[in-house]
Amino acid sequence: MAVEKSLLVECPACGIENLLGDKVSESTAVCNQCREYLMGQDLINSHTGHSCEECGMVYLLKKSSGFVIGESECQCGSSNFNPVEVGDFVNDSPLPELEDSENIEEDFDWCRSAPDEQLEGDYNNIFDDDPGFAK
Protein backbone atom coordinates (compact mmCIF):
# COMPACT_ATOMS: atom_id res chain seq x y z
CA MET A 1 0.00 0.00 0.00
CA ALA A 2 1.56 3.28 -1.08
CA VAL A 3 1.07 6.11 1.37
CA GLU A 4 0.11 9.41 -0.22
CA LYS A 5 0.43 11.32 3.07
CA SER A 6 3.16 11.26 5.70
CA LEU A 7 3.94 8.07 7.56
CA LEU A 8 5.36 7.89 11.08
CA VAL A 9 7.03 4.58 11.95
CA GLU A 10 8.38 3.74 15.38
CA CYS A 11 11.62 1.82 14.83
CA PRO A 12 11.32 -1.79 16.03
CA ALA A 13 15.02 -1.82 17.01
CA CYS A 14 15.71 1.47 18.81
CA GLY A 15 12.22 2.97 19.28
CA ILE A 16 12.88 6.34 17.63
CA GLU A 17 9.99 7.78 15.60
CA ASN A 18 10.79 8.14 11.89
CA LEU A 19 8.70 10.51 9.79
CA LEU A 20 8.60 9.41 6.16
CA GLY A 21 6.99 11.48 3.44
CA ASP A 22 5.67 10.84 -0.05
CA LYS A 23 5.25 7.26 -1.21
CA VAL A 24 6.97 4.74 1.00
CA SER A 25 6.72 1.85 -1.45
CA GLU A 26 9.12 3.54 -3.89
CA SER A 27 12.07 3.69 -1.51
CA THR A 28 13.61 1.56 1.18
CA ALA A 29 12.74 2.85 4.63
CA VAL A 30 15.54 2.75 7.20
CA CYS A 31 15.71 4.22 10.70
CA ASN A 32 17.29 7.66 10.98
CA GLN A 33 19.19 6.65 14.10
CA CYS A 34 20.20 2.98 14.01
CA ARG A 35 19.80 2.43 10.20
CA GLU A 36 17.73 -0.73 10.71
CA TYR A 37 15.14 -1.64 8.09
CA LEU A 38 11.75 -0.28 9.21
CA MET A 39 9.35 -2.40 7.15
CA GLY A 40 10.40 -5.93 8.08
CA GLN A 41 7.97 -8.82 8.51
CA ASP A 42 8.25 -8.63 12.31
CA LEU A 43 6.44 -5.28 12.15
CA ILE A 44 3.13 -7.15 11.77
CA ASN A 45 3.42 -8.73 15.23
CA SER A 46 5.02 -5.81 17.07
CA HIS A 47 3.16 -2.75 15.72
CA THR A 48 -0.36 -1.36 15.30
CA GLY A 49 -1.47 1.02 12.57
CA HIS A 50 -3.60 4.15 12.87
CA SER A 51 -4.68 6.72 10.29
CA CYS A 52 -5.88 10.23 11.12
CA GLU A 53 -9.37 10.94 9.76
CA GLU A 54 -8.62 14.65 9.30
CA CYS A 55 -5.22 14.80 7.56
CA GLY A 56 -4.66 11.16 6.53
CA MET A 57 -1.31 10.78 8.32
CA VAL A 58 -0.51 7.14 9.10
CA TYR A 59 1.10 6.00 12.35
CA LEU A 60 2.79 2.59 12.72
CA LEU A 61 3.55 2.38 16.43
CA LYS A 62 4.75 -0.36 18.76
CA LYS A 63 1.95 -2.12 20.59
CA SER A 64 3.66 -1.14 23.84
CA SER A 65 3.45 2.60 23.01
CA GLY A 66 1.13 4.85 24.96
CA PHE A 67 -1.21 5.46 22.02
CA VAL A 68 -4.86 5.61 23.13
CA ILE A 69 -7.64 5.92 20.55
CA GLY A 70 -9.79 8.94 21.38
CA GLU A 71 -7.15 10.52 23.65
CA SER A 72 -3.94 10.61 21.59
CA GLU A 73 -3.66 13.47 19.10
CA CYS A 74 -2.33 13.74 15.59
CA GLN A 75 0.02 16.57 14.63
CA CYS A 76 -3.01 18.32 13.11
CA GLY A 77 -4.77 18.27 16.51
CA SER A 78 -7.39 15.63 15.71
CA SER A 79 -7.95 12.62 17.96
CA ASN A 80 -10.10 10.71 15.44
CA PHE A 81 -8.23 7.68 14.07
CA ASN A 82 -9.08 4.68 11.92
CA PRO A 83 -7.28 1.35 12.26
CA VAL A 84 -4.79 0.48 9.50
CA GLU A 85 -3.43 -2.97 8.63
CA VAL A 86 0.32 -3.01 9.24
CA GLY A 87 0.68 -5.93 6.82
CA ASP A 88 -0.36 -3.68 3.91
CA PHE A 89 2.81 -1.63 4.37
CA VAL A 90 5.11 -4.56 4.98
CA ASN A 91 4.00 -6.59 1.96
CA ASP A 92 4.22 -3.63 -0.43
CA SER A 93 7.56 -2.26 0.73
CA PRO A 94 10.73 -3.22 -1.17
CA LEU A 95 13.33 -5.37 0.51
CA PRO A 96 16.72 -3.75 1.12
CA GLU A 97 19.48 -4.76 -1.25
CA LEU A 98 22.41 -6.30 0.59
CA GLU A 99 25.91 -5.57 -0.63
CA ASP A 100 28.09 -8.55 -1.45
CA SER A 101 30.87 -8.49 1.16
CA GLU A 102 32.97 -11.26 -0.43
CA ASN A 103 34.82 -8.83 -2.72
CA ILE A 104 36.02 -6.56 0.10
CA GLU A 105 39.72 -6.78 0.99
CA GLU A 106 40.67 -7.69 4.57
CA ASP A 107 42.69 -4.52 5.16
CA PHE A 108 39.93 -2.22 3.86
CA ASP A 109 39.45 0.80 6.15
CA TRP A 110 35.72 1.42 6.59
CA CYS A 111 36.31 4.81 8.22
CA ARG A 112 38.48 6.48 5.58
CA SER A 113 38.80 6.22 1.87
CA ALA A 114 42.28 5.93 0.40
CA PRO A 115 43.64 9.30 -0.73
CA ASP A 116 43.60 9.51 -4.50
CA GLU A 117 45.92 12.47 -4.70
CA GLN A 118 48.03 14.54 -2.38
CA LEU A 119 46.25 17.47 -0.81
CA GLU A 120 47.62 20.87 -1.65
CA GLY A 121 49.05 22.21 1.57
CA ASP A 122 48.48 20.98 5.09
CA TYR A 123 44.92 20.75 6.37
CA ASN A 124 46.02 22.10 9.78
CA ASN A 125 47.25 25.31 8.15
CA ILE A 126 43.63 26.36 7.76
CA PHE A 127 43.34 26.53 11.55
CA ASP A 128 46.80 27.97 12.14
CA ASP A 129 46.14 31.06 10.01
CA ASP A 130 45.16 34.04 12.13
CA PRO A 131 42.20 35.86 10.54
CA GLY A 132 43.05 38.97 12.58
CA PHE A 133 40.16 38.81 15.03
CA ALA A 134 42.46 38.27 18.04
CA LYS A 135 43.98 41.76 17.78
C-alpha positions, -999 to +999 in steps of 0.1 A: +000+000+000+016+033-011+011+061+014+001+094-002+004+113+031+032+113+057+039+081+076+054+079+111+070+046+120+084+037+154+116+018+148+113-018+160+150-018+170+157+015+188+122+030+193+129+063+176+100+078+156+108+081+119+087+105+098+086+094+062+070+115+034+057+108+000+052+073-012+070+047+010+067+018-015+091+035-039+121+037-015+136+016+012+127+028+046+155+028+072+157+042+107+173+077+110+192+067+141+202+030+140+198+024+102+177-007+107+151-016+081+117-003+092+093-024+072+104-059+081+080-088+085+082-086+123+064-053+121+031-071+118+034-087+152+050-058+171+032-027+157-004-014+153-015+010+126-036+042+129-047+067+103-059+102+111-094+109+098-086+147+093-052+148+076-047+112+065-013+108+083-005+071+091+011+060+124+028+026+127+036+024+164+047-004+188+019-021+206+037-011+238+035+026+230+011+048+250-012+055+220-049+056+231-076+059+206-098+089+214-071+105+237-039+106+216-037+135+191-023+137+156+000+166+146-030+183+131-048+183+165-074+156+157-079+126+180-101+107+154-082+077+141-091+047+119-073+013+123-048+005+095-034-030+086+003-030+092+007-059+068-004-037+039+028-016+044+051-046+050+040-066+020+042-036-004+076-023+007+107-032-012+133-054+005+167-038+011+195-048-012+224-063+006+259-056-006+281-085-015+309-085+012+330-113-004+348-088-027+360-066+001+397-068+010+407-077+046+427-045+052+399-022+039+395+008+061+357+014+066+363+048+082+385+065+056+388+062+019+423+059+004+436+093-007+436+095-045+459+125-047+480+145-024+463+175-008+476+209-017+491+222+016+485+210+051+449+207+064+460+221+098+473+253+081+436+264+078+433+265+115+468+280+121+461+311+100+452+340+121+422+359+105+430+390+126+402+388+150+425+383+180+440+418+178 
